Amino acid sequence: MNERDDYSPEDEEPLCVVRMIPPELGGLRLDKVLATLFADHSRSRLQAWVKEGRVRLDGTRSESKHKVRGGEVLQVEEAPELEVGAAEAEDIPLSVVHEDEVILVVDKPAGLVVHPGSGNWSGTLLNALLHHAPQLVGVPRAGIVHRLDKDTSGLLVVAKTLVAQTDLIRQLQARTVSRQYLALVRGQLNGSGRIDAPIGRHPTQRTKMAVIEGGREAATRYIVRERFADCTLVECELETGRTHQIRVHMAHKGYPLVGDAAYGSRRRGNVLLDTFPRQALHAWRLGLIHPSSRQAMDWESALPEDFSNLLRELRKAEPDVS
């Protein structure tokens, strides 16, 4: 890995993050440095990782009170909230788009949590994967290498072996995995563009992310697919992948996603949009290099019924205004 391995994909987590401590942080305690560089996590969680030996400076374990000089290589092994061994296999239906000996591509429905965590210890994609492929109990996170929000639908890839998982993580870190989304946003957005704005934990609302100074690099490309009177269908492509990245970036630009209660107002006087029960976001295309064959592969997912029905009703009520 290298300095670029500070990857924390949207709804995705790396097994290990490596960063070089900026010179301007020299003289600070390690716990202060961690809070600055890993704002996505609570200080208590970061301190726990230090105590567990998950944090190393230049390859050596350190204490929270240790003062850094700047320039050291900081290695953080992020711990999942629940170890796979503690999760139970559950017979939950899966929509499998592709499966072979080393990878599994799933079309996740809206409403399904990917990984167990606070408030969702069962009924998740991970539980379903353990039932579908019991050997995944021996792979960290049951082979999950990136995530989608609970109410985001679409494609994600799962590694069935440790070797494949390592390879896919490196592809994510190198930003060679293609992830394209369809999003319905409030307002009339024109043309195409690129949003380059750092994302970190919201300073006062800890369950939310925000564009903040000192946040982690985040870039999203977008292009308009279809425009209506009160909303716009856009295709978004992730260059990086931070937690809630598309939702945060579009809201920051002034075009929050339809149905996104966290980052935009649900009710604005348009009944069709106001009553949509989730963020209108779908991971429709996924491309990667197969870990074993090294062949380029890609898959597409049709819009789910609720999203498709919303667009159909919008087209009836509001012909394309492009």
N, C-alpha and C positions, 0 to 999 in steps of 0.2 A: 504494500500500500504506500501512498505518498501523501503530500500535503492536501491533495484534492479529495482525499477520502473522508472529508467532513460531511458525508452524505446522510441525510435523514429524510427519506422520501415521504411524499404525501401519503398519510395514512400508511407509511412504510417505516420500518426501522432497520438499521444495519445491525449486524451482530457485534461489530466493533467499529469505533470511530477513532480516527487518528488526525490530530491537528497540531500545528506548530504554535506555541504560545507567542503572540505578538509582542514585540519589544516594549510597547507602551504599557503592558501589563506587568512588567518586571517590578519586583518589590512587593507585589501583593501576595497574600496568603493563597494557598492552593484552593481553599473553599470559595474564596472570592473570585478567583479565575474561573472555576467551574461554573459558578452562578452566572458569570458574564458570557462565557462561551457556550453554555448549555442551558440557555434560558427556557427551553421547552420543558425542562424538568424542575421539580421542586427542590429546594435546598436540602430538605430532609432526605429525599431520595438520593441526591448526589453524595451527601455525607455517608449514607448507608453504603453506597458503592465504594467509597474510599475505604471504609472499615472492612468491607468484604474483599479488598484487594483487587477490585475491578478497575482501579485507576493507577496508571503508572507514568512516571516522568522519566524519559530516556530509558525506559525498560525496567525501572525500579519502583517498587511500591513506596508511597509517600503518605504522610499524615496531612490532615486538613490544615493544620497550622503552619505547614512548611511554606516558606517564602520562595517564590520562583524568581529567577533572574531575567526570564524572557529568552525566547529562542529554543527552549526545550521542546522535545516531541512529547505531546500528551496523548496517551492511549487510554480510551475509555471503553470498557466492555459493558454495553448496556444490558441490564437484566430484565427479562420479561416479567410482567406482574404475576404470572402463573407458569410454573415449569410444566412442560408437556406431560411428564410422568404423573402429575397430579390431576390432569384433565381426563375425563371419561369419554370413551367412544360413544357416539349417539347416532342412531339411524335417522339422519336428516337428509332429505333428498338433495342431490347435487346435480346441477346442469353442467356436465362435462363436455367441453368443446374439443379437447384433444387430450390423449393420454398415451404414454409409451413407458418404457422402463425407467426413465429418469425424470420426466416432467409431467405435470398435470395442469391443464388450463381450464379454469372454471369460470362460468358466467354467473356471477353472484347477483341474487335478487336484492332489491331494496328491502331494508328491514332486518337483514342478517348481519350480525356483528362478526367481524373476522376473527378476532383473538379474545379469549376470556380476559376479563378485567373487572374492575369495581362495578358491581351491579349487573354484570353479565358473565356469570361463572359457568353457564351451560347454554346449550342451544346456539352455539357459534359455529362458524365455518371450521375452526380447528377441531371441534368435537365431531363434526361430520367427516372431516378428512381422516381422523383416526379410525372411524368405522369403515370408510371406503377403502383405505389402504393401511391396515394395522401396522405395517413396518415403519410408518412415519413416526411412531413413538420413539424411534431411535434417532430422529433428526431434529435439531433444534427448531422450536416453534412449529413442529410438525411440517417442516418444509416451507413455511410461509416466508417469503422474502420481501413482499410489499403488501400494503393494505389499502382498502377502500373504506370510507366512512360507512357507518351502519346504513344510512339512507341513500347512499350512492350505489347505483347498480353497475354491472359490467364485468369486464375481463380482468382476471389476475392469474399469475402463474405460480405454481407450487413445485418445489423441488422434491423428488422422491428419494434422493441420496444426498449425503453430505457433500460429495464432490460436486454434484450439480448445483447444490445450494451455494457453495462457495463461488462457483463460476458465475451464477446469476447475480450474486451480490456484487461481484467485480464489474459485471456489465452495467449494473445500476450505478455504481460509483463512477464508471467511465462515461456515463450518460449516453450509452449506445442502445439502450432499450427504448423503443418508440412507444409512447403512451398518449393516445389521443382521446379526447373527451368531447361530448356534445353537451352544451349547457344552454339553458334558456334564461336570459338575464332581463331584468327590468330596464325599460327605457329603449331608445333607439340608438344603437351603436353602429357606427359606420366603418366600412373598410376592414383593414387588418392592422395589427400592431404587435408590440412586444411590451410586456410589463416587467420591469426590472426593479424590484423593490424588496428589501430585506424583511424577513418574517421572523418573529419571535413570540414568546408568550405575552399575552396582553398584560400590561402593567398592573391592572386592578381586577380584571375578570379572569381568573386563572384557568377556567375551562375553555377560554377562547384564545385564538391567535390574533396577531395584528401586525401591520407594517410598522416597524419601529427602528429607530436608529440603533445600530449595533446588533440588529438581528442577523439571521443567517441568510446568505445569498439565496435569492429566489427569483426565477425568471419563467414567465409563461408567454407563449406565443398564441395569438388568436386570429381568427378570420371569420367574418360574418357569413353565415349560411343562408339566413332568411330573416327578413324584418317585418314586424307587425306594428300596429299603432302604439302599443304599450310595452312591447318586449322585442327581444332579438335572439334568434337562434345562432349560437356561435360554436365554432370548433376550436378547442383549446389543446395545445400540445405542451407538455411539461418539458422544460429543459432541466430544471432541478425538480425536487419533489419534497416540499415541506408539508407539515401537517396543515390540512385545510387550504392548501395553496391556491387552488383556483377560486374557491369561495372567498378567501381573503383578498386576493388580487382584484377580482372583479368588483367586489364591494368597495375597495380602496379607489378604484377608478370611477366609482359612482354608478355602477351597474350590478347591483347585488343579484344573486340567483333567485329566480322565482321559487317560493316555498321555503327559503332559508331563514328560519326564525332567528338563528344566531347572528347572522351578519346582515340582515335586511328586514325591513318591515313587511309583514305578511299581507296586510290589507291596505290597498291603495285605490279602491273603488272599481276594480275590474274583477267581477265575480269568478271568472275562469281562473285567473291567476291567484286571487286571494284564497281560493278554496283548495289549491293544490297542496297536498299534505306533507310534502317532503321537498328537499332541495332538488331542483330539476337538473340533475347531473348524471351522465351515463358514460362509463368508460367503454367506448365503442370499438376501439382498435388497439391491438397490442402486437408489437413486433420485437423479435430478439434473435440471437444466434443460438441454435440448439447446443447445449453443453457437450454433447457427445459427437454428433455428426458435423458440427460447426456450420451447418447450413442455415441460411437466413429463413426465418419462418414468421408468419403473421396470421392473425385471426381477427375476425370482425364479429360484432354482436349487434343484432337488431335492437332498436329501441324497445324497452319494455312497454307493456300495454298501457299503463297509466300515462307515461310520457307521450306515447304515440297518439293516444286519444286526445290529450290536451292540445297537441299540435293540429290534429284534425279539426277540433272545435274552433281553434283560433283561425284556421284557414277559412272556415265557413263564416265566421263573424267578422274577421279582419283580413281581407285579401292582402297578399304580400305588397308592402308599400315601397319596396326597393325601386 
